[in-house]
């Protein structure tokens, strides 16, 4: 039995993007009719729709769909969430990991929803700084916890493949709200994300 992945794309959007990618290929001096490139415009059109499908998703709805009343008031940490996004300045990838923690205030959220929220914002044209705050703001708004913390660590292909061409540079951004603004709670969070366990 063969495996066939089912993906759905807007035919009109795909057609327009396909024409645009064919023009790009032609304008950089390539032959879009060459065997290896014949299907590239269509593939690229579908790829960019997948890589930006976060625009069609609502992070607050995702979080509120899995809220549970629970008397738990210690830190909940989901770390090493894989991140893949596109830099809005050059439309080149940046990738890395996200660490998210919150301290509940009467409600917890299904753990899988936190990585889903990361993906909602990552699957848009982004800058890492805004991405960090968007993740924090949505969790804070939906859960109304005692505090939220987000750290993003990423490598940017726009710095590695072009421009300064620095291969080993990593960018770290962070955002803290509520009890995480206190040094003791923030340091506990930072210690946990830096531990190997």
Buried (B, 14 or more C-beta within 10 A) or exposed (E): EEEEEEEEBEEEEBBEBBEBBBEBBBEEEEEBEEEEBEEBBBEBBBEBBEBBBBEEBEBBEBBBEBBEEEEEEEBBBBBEBEBBBBBEEBEBBBEBBBBBBBBBBBBBBEEEBBBBBBBBBBBBBBBBEEBBBBBBBBBBEBBEBBBBBBBBBBBBBBBBEEEEEEEEEEBEBBBBBBBBEEEEBBEBBBEBBEEEE
